[in-house]
Amino acid sequence: MRHFFKHLTFLTVLTLLVTSCSESQSKKVTGNKEQQHITLYTHRHYEADKVIFEKFENETGIKVNVVKANADELIQKLQSEGKQSPADLLLTVDAGRLVRAKNKGLLQKINSEILDSIVPKHLRDNENQWFGLTKRARIIAYDKTKVNPEELSSYEDLTNPKWKGKILIRASGNIYNQSLLASIIANKGEKEAKTWATGIVKNLARKPKGNDRDQVKAILAGEGNLAIINTYYLGKLLNSKDQLEVNAGKAVSLFFPNQNDRGTHVNISGIGVTKHAPNKDNAIKFIEYLLNKESIIYYPTEAHLLKKNSQIT
């Protein structure tokens, strides 16, 4: 009987310990709920983003867990994680990746009167599975000393033999160039787009390499006269701490092609809520925050969508 009570006492103490630990763990979980969070998969790598994320955390109390990688890698990560993915949001530097993510079933439709009022239909997915955040036109940078802007007109004219050996552009595998080609297909058809791409290759000053800034630096170095770049790269060059990059930025002027027909092609940096987002409501709040008035000043080299749509000066 003595052994029985001894074991009974041991079991009672053990039970109390387990219960105590369970209550403690429960309080810990409850405490975590008070510290809400979202997980952002992002391809963007700008200091401005970090500032905005911190302001969002301070103003809402919602912590932003950031996971950075190439957009294609993030899309693959979402696929492999499936329903177990911790990601709430996918942020990319080009809508092309968001379209890919949507086609793979990795995003979901969201409803937000705020976003509907801010982002025009042509700058968001037709099913509200992603929204544009900023715009960056893909334009022509030209050597001020060697090119008369009156000679420039359209993307199509860049295939003219007069530009042979003078055009600089990054590799065709880049999403910016793929989006530009897609816009030509949409407006001119596949046959014309193929002819255009072939013509550009014939007029290249060198084998494609580097990013958009490298194309402008190549103009400064005398390797070519024209470069196809995104507008905000010129802002990054002119605001660089590297004097060579500043000089490159000062050496060129910008030309917005196709003003007499369809207009200049615009790339969109955008964001979508993931299919299995564990914090959907907070994710939507985050997107709304990125597009509010206070966020405009943190996009100095990009065109914030809200600025034009709200007529803010």
C-alpha positions as CSV (number, residue, x, y, z in Angstrom):
1,M,0.0,0.0,0.0
2,R,2.9,2.3,0.8
3,H,4.3,1.8,-2.7
4,F,0.9,2.5,-4.2
5,F,0.7,5.9,-2.4
6,K,4.3,6.6,-3.4
7,H,3.5,6.1,-7.1
8,L,0.2,8.0,-6.7
9,T,2.1,10.9,-5.3
10,F,4.6,10.8,-8.1
11,L,1.8,10.8,-10.7
12,T,0.0,13.7,-9.0
13,V,3.2,15.8,-9.0
14,L,3.9,14.8,-12.7
15,T,0.3,15.8,-13.6
16,L,0.7,19.2,-11.9
17,L,4.0,19.8,-13.7
18,V,2.5,18.9,-17.1
19,T,-0.6,21.1,-16.4
20,S,1.7,24.0,-15.3
21,C,3.8,23.7,-18.5
22,S,0.7,23.5,-20.6
23,E,-0.7,26.6,-19.1
24,S,2.6,28.4,-19.5
25,Q,2.8,27.3,-23.1
26,S,-0.8,28.5,-23.6
27,K,0.1,31.9,-22.2
28,K,3.1,32.0,-24.5
29,V,0.9,31.3,-27.6
30,T,-1.6,33.9,-26.5
31,G,1.2,36.3,-26.1
32,N,2.4,35.6,-29.6
33,K,-1.1,36.3,-31.0
34,E,-0.8,39.8,-29.5
35,Q,2.4,40.2,-31.5
36,Q,0.8,39.7,-35.0
37,H,3.0,39.2,-38.0
38,I,3.2,38.6,-41.8
39,T,5.8,36.8,-43.9
40,L,6.8,38.5,-47.1
41,Y,8.6,36.8,-49.9
42,T,10.3,39.5,-51.9
43,H,12.5,40.0,-54.9
44,R,13.0,43.7,-54.2
45,H,16.2,44.8,-52.6
46,Y,15.9,48.5,-52.0
47,E,16.6,50.4,-48.8
48,A,13.4,52.3,-49.2
49,D,11.4,49.1,-48.7
50,K,13.1,48.4,-45.4
51,V,12.2,51.9,-44.2
52,I,8.5,51.4,-45.2
53,F,8.4,47.9,-43.5
54,E,9.7,49.4,-40.3
55,K,7.1,52.2,-40.3
56,F,4.4,49.7,-40.9
57,E,5.5,47.7,-37.9
58,N,5.7,50.8,-35.7
59,E,2.3,52.0,-36.7
60,T,0.3,48.7,-36.8
61,G,2.2,46.5,-34.4
62,I,2.4,43.8,-37.1
63,K,5.9,42.5,-37.6
64,V,7.1,41.9,-41.1
65,N,9.2,38.8,-41.6
66,V,11.2,39.3,-44.8
67,V,12.5,36.4,-47.0
68,K,14.6,37.6,-49.9
69,A,15.5,35.7,-53.1
70,N,15.2,35.8,-56.8
71,A,11.5,35.8,-57.8
72,D,11.7,32.6,-59.7
73,E,13.3,30.9,-56.6
74,L,10.5,32.3,-54.4
75,I,7.9,31.0,-56.8
76,Q,9.6,27.5,-56.7
77,K,9.7,27.8,-52.9
78,L,6.0,28.5,-52.7
79,Q,5.3,25.5,-54.9
80,S,7.4,23.1,-52.9
81,E,6.0,24.4,-49.5
82,G,2.4,24.1,-50.6
83,K,-0.2,24.5,-47.8
84,Q,2.6,24.5,-45.3
85,S,4.1,27.7,-46.6
86,P,4.5,30.5,-44.0
87,A,4.4,33.1,-46.8
88,D,1.5,35.7,-46.8
89,L,2.8,37.8,-49.7
90,L,4.8,37.7,-52.9
91,L,6.5,41.0,-54.0
92,T,8.3,41.1,-57.3
93,V,10.0,43.7,-59.5
94,D,7.9,42.8,-62.5
95,A,4.3,41.8,-63.1
96,G,5.5,39.0,-65.3
97,R,6.5,37.0,-62.3
98,L,3.2,37.7,-60.6
99,V,1.4,36.4,-63.7
100,R,3.5,33.2,-63.5
101,A,2.7,32.8,-59.9
102,K,-1.0,33.2,-60.6
103,N,-0.9,30.7,-63.4
104,K,0.7,28.2,-61.0
105,G,-2.2,28.7,-58.5
106,L,0.1,30.4,-55.9
107,L,-2.0,33.6,-55.4
108,Q,-5.5,34.3,-54.3
109,K,-8.2,36.9,-55.0
110,I,-8.5,39.6,-52.4
111,N,-11.2,42.2,-51.8
112,S,-10.3,45.7,-50.8
113,E,-12.2,48.9,-51.5
114,I,-9.1,50.9,-50.8
115,L,-7.0,49.0,-53.4
116,D,-9.8,49.1,-55.9
117,S,-10.0,52.9,-55.5
118,I,-6.3,53.4,-55.8
119,V,-5.0,51.0,-58.4
120,P,-6.6,51.3,-61.9
121,K,-7.7,48.1,-63.6
122,H,-5.0,48.2,-66.2
123,L,-2.4,48.1,-63.4
124,R,-3.7,45.1,-61.5
125,D,-4.8,41.6,-62.2
126,N,-8.3,41.2,-63.6
127,E,-9.2,38.9,-60.8
128,N,-7.5,41.0,-58.1
129,Q,-4.8,38.4,-57.4
130,W,-2.1,41.0,-57.6
131,F,-1.7,44.8,-57.5
132,G,0.8,47.1,-59.0
133,L,2.8,49.2,-56.6
134,T,5.2,51.3,-58.7
135,K,5.8,51.9,-62.4
136,R,9.1,52.1,-64.3
137,A,9.0,52.9,-68.0
138,R,11.4,51.0,-70.3
139,I,12.8,53.7,-72.3
140,I,15.8,54.6,-74.5
141,A,18.9,56.3,-72.9
142,Y,21.0,58.0,-75.5
143,D,24.5,59.6,-75.7
144,K,23.9,63.3,-75.5
145,T,27.0,64.0,-77.7
146,K,26.3,61.5,-80.4
147,V,22.6,61.1,-80.9
148,N,20.1,63.7,-82.0
149,P,16.8,62.9,-80.2
150,E,14.9,63.9,-83.4
151,E,16.3,60.7,-84.9
152,L,14.5,58.6,-82.3
153,S,10.9,57.5,-82.5
154,S,9.9,54.0,-81.5
155,Y,11.1,50.6,-80.3
156,E,10.5,49.3,-83.8
157,D,12.9,52.0,-85.3
158,L,15.7,50.5,-83.3
159,T,16.0,47.8,-85.9
160,N,16.8,50.4,-88.5
161,P,20.3,49.7,-90.0
162,K,21.4,53.2,-89.0
163,W,21.7,51.9,-85.4
164,K,23.9,49.0,-86.4
165,G,26.6,48.4,-83.7
166,K,25.1,51.1,-81.4
167,I,22.5,49.4,-79.2
168,L,23.1,48.2,-75.7
169,I,20.7,46.0,-73.8
170,R,20.8,43.4,-71.0
171,A,20.3,39.6,-71.7
172,S,17.0,38.4,-73.2
173,G,16.5,36.1,-70.2
174,N,15.8,39.2,-68.1
175,I,12.1,39.6,-67.2
176,Y,12.1,43.3,-68.1
177,N,13.0,42.5,-71.7
178,Q,10.6,39.6,-71.8
179,S,7.8,41.9,-70.7
180,L,8.8,44.4,-73.4
181,L,8.7,41.7,-76.0
182,A,5.4,40.5,-74.7
183,S,4.0,44.0,-75.2
184,I,5.2,44.0,-78.8
185,I,3.5,40.7,-79.3
186,A,0.3,42.0,-77.9
187,N,0.4,45.1,-80.1
188,K,2.0,43.8,-83.3
189,G,1.7,40.0,-83.2
190,E,4.3,37.2,-82.9
191,K,5.7,37.6,-86.4
192,E,6.4,41.3,-86.0
193,A,7.8,40.7,-82.5
194,K,10.2,38.0,-83.8
195,T,11.3,40.4,-86.6
196,W,11.9,43.1,-84.0
197,A,14.0,40.8,-81.7
198,T,16.1,39.7,-84.7
199,G,16.7,43.3,-85.8
200,I,17.8,44.3,-82.3
201,V,20.3,41.5,-82.2
202,K,21.8,42.7,-85.6
203,N,22.2,46.2,-84.2
204,L,23.8,45.3,-80.9
205,A,27.0,47.1,-79.9
206,R,28.2,44.1,-77.9
207,K,27.0,40.8,-76.4
208,P,24.3,41.5,-73.8
209,K,25.7,41.5,-70.2
210,G,25.1,43.3,-66.9
211,N,22.1,45.2,-65.6
212,D,20.6,48.4,-66.8
213,R,23.1,50.6,-65.1
214,D,25.9,48.7,-66.9
215,Q,24.3,49.6,-70.2
216,V,24.5,53.3,-69.4
217,K,28.1,53.0,-68.1
218,A,28.9,51.3,-71.5
219,I,27.6,54.4,-73.3
220,L,30.0,56.6,-71.2
221,A,32.8,54.2,-72.1
222,G,32.0,54.6,-75.8
223,E,30.8,51.1,-76.4
224,G,27.4,52.1,-77.8
225,N,25.1,55.1,-78.3
226,L,21.7,53.8,-77.2
227,A,20.6,51.7,-74.3
228,I,17.2,50.2,-73.4
229,I,16.7,50.7,-69.6
230,N,14.1,51.2,-66.9
231,T,13.7,54.9,-66.0
232,Y,14.6,54.5,-62.3
233,Y,18.1,53.2,-63.1
234,L,19.0,56.7,-64.2
235,G,17.9,58.0,-60.8
236,K,20.1,55.4,-59.1
237,L,23.1,56.4,-61.2
238,L,22.7,60.1,-60.5
239,N,22.3,59.5,-56.8
240,S,25.1,56.9,-56.5
241,K,28.2,57.4,-54.3
242,D,30.3,56.1,-57.1
243,Q,31.4,59.1,-59.2
244,L,31.7,56.8,-62.3
245,E,28.0,56.0,-62.1
246,V,27.2,59.7,-61.6
247,N,29.2,60.6,-64.7
248,A,27.4,57.8,-66.6
249,G,24.0,59.2,-65.6
250,K,25.0,62.7,-66.7
251,A,26.2,61.5,-70.1
252,V,22.8,60.4,-71.3
253,S,19.3,61.8,-71.8
254,L,16.1,59.8,-71.9
255,F,13.7,59.3,-74.8
256,F,10.2,57.8,-74.3
257,P,9.4,55.9,-77.5
258,N,6.1,55.3,-79.4
259,Q,4.5,58.5,-78.3
260,N,2.7,58.7,-81.6
261,D,0.9,55.3,-81.2
262,R,0.6,52.9,-78.3
263,G,3.0,54.7,-75.9
264,T,6.1,53.6,-74.0
265,H,6.1,50.2,-72.3
266,V,5.8,50.3,-68.6
267,N,7.0,47.6,-66.2
268,I,5.1,47.2,-62.9
269,S,6.5,46.3,-59.5
270,G,3.7,44.5,-57.8
271,I,2.5,42.3,-54.9
272,G,-0.1,39.5,-54.3
273,V,-1.4,37.5,-51.3
274,T,-0.3,33.9,-51.5
275,K,-2.8,31.1,-51.9
276,H,-2.4,29.7,-48.4
277,A,-1.6,32.9,-46.5
278,P,-1.9,32.2,-42.8
279,N,-2.4,36.0,-42.1
280,K,-4.5,37.1,-45.0
281,D,-6.2,40.1,-43.3
282,N,-2.9,41.5,-42.1
283,A,-1.4,40.9,-45.6
284,I,-4.2,43.0,-47.1
285,K,-3.5,45.8,-44.6
286,F,0.2,45.7,-45.6
287,I,-0.6,46.2,-49.3
288,E,-3.0,49.0,-48.5
289,Y,-0.2,50.6,-46.4
290,L,2.3,50.4,-49.3
291,L,0.0,52.4,-51.4
292,N,-0.9,55.2,-49.0
293,K,0.2,58.8,-49.1
294,E,3.0,58.4,-46.6
295,S,4.7,55.7,-48.6
296,I,5.1,57.9,-51.7
297,I,8.2,59.7,-50.4
298,Y,10.1,56.4,-50.1
299,Y,10.0,55.7,-53.8
300,P,12.3,58.5,-55.1
301,T,13.4,56.7,-58.3
302,E,10.1,55.0,-59.1
303,A,6.6,56.3,-60.0
304,H,4.3,55.5,-57.1
305,L,0.8,54.5,-58.4
306,L,-1.0,56.6,-55.8
307,K,0.7,59.9,-56.9
308,K,-1.0,60.1,-60.2
309,N,-4.3,58.5,-59.3
310,S,-4.8,60.8,-56.3
311,Q,-3.5,63.9,-58.1
312,I,-1.0,64.5,-55.3
313,T,1.7,67.1,-56.0
